[in-house]
Each structure stands twice: as C-alpha cells, then as structure tokens.
Amino acid sequence: MMWNMKKFIQNNIWQILGGIFGGIGGYFYWRDIGCATGTCPITSKPLNSIVYFAVLGYFMIGTISQWRTLKEEQKDL
C-alpha cells in the first residue's frame, strides 16, 4: 500500500504541485476578487474556489508535463 502511494507521488509530482499551487491561487482569488453578491457558485465560498483552482492546476500541469514528455520522446527517435 505504501509503495503504491510513493510510486504515485513520484510519477505525478508536477501534477500534485500544480494542484497545490492552484489551490493557493484559488484562495487568493477568492480573497482578493471573490464574489460581491455571494451568488457566484465558484467564488462565493473559499472552499469552492480552492478546490476548483486546485483541480484546474492539477490538470493544466498534467497536460503540460505529458506534452513535454511526448515531445522529448519524439526528439529521441
């Protein structure tokens, strides 16, 4: 069980960091910009904003890292 978690973290370190930084960015977005009326589904509560931006950061960095890996593999051919 522990080996699988360690291997997952090693294989997905950039995505995990993207999620962490996305969540931090989501908090600051909620704090500084937020939603004045409280009716915005994403930015009305800090937890919603943090989770949304964390998932966004995870997938964005994951896409970029996969693209770079594919580009490096093509270069080696």
Secondary structure in CASP SS format (residue, H / E / C, confidence):
PFRMAT SS
TARGET T0000
AUTHOR 0000-0000-0000
METHOD secondary structure of the structure
MODEL  1
M C 1.00
M H 1.00
W H 1.00
N H 1.00
M H 1.00
K H 1.00
K H 1.00
F H 1.00
I H 1.00
Q H 1.00
N H 1.00
N C 1.00
I H 1.00
W H 1.00
Q H 1.00
I H 1.00
L H 1.00
G H 1.00
G H 1.00
I H 1.00
F H 1.00
G H 1.00
G H 1.00
I H 1.00
G H 1.00
G H 1.00
Y H 1.00
F H 1.00
Y H 1.00
W H 1.00
R H 1.00
D H 1.00
I C 1.00
G C 1.00
C C 1.00
A C 1.00
T C 1.00
G C 1.00
T C 1.00
C C 1.00
P C 1.00
I C 1.00
T C 1.00
S C 1.00
K C 1.00
P H 1.00
L H 1.00
N H 1.00
S H 1.00
I H 1.00
V H 1.00
Y H 1.00
F H 1.00
A H 1.00
V H 1.00
L H 1.00
G H 1.00
Y H 1.00
F H 1.00
M H 1.00
I H 1.00
G H 1.00
T H 1.00
I H 1.00
S H 1.00
Q H 1.00
W H 1.00
R H 1.00
T H 1.00
L H 1.00
K H 1.00
E H 1.00
E H 1.00
Q H 1.00
K H 1.00
D H 1.00
L C 1.00
END
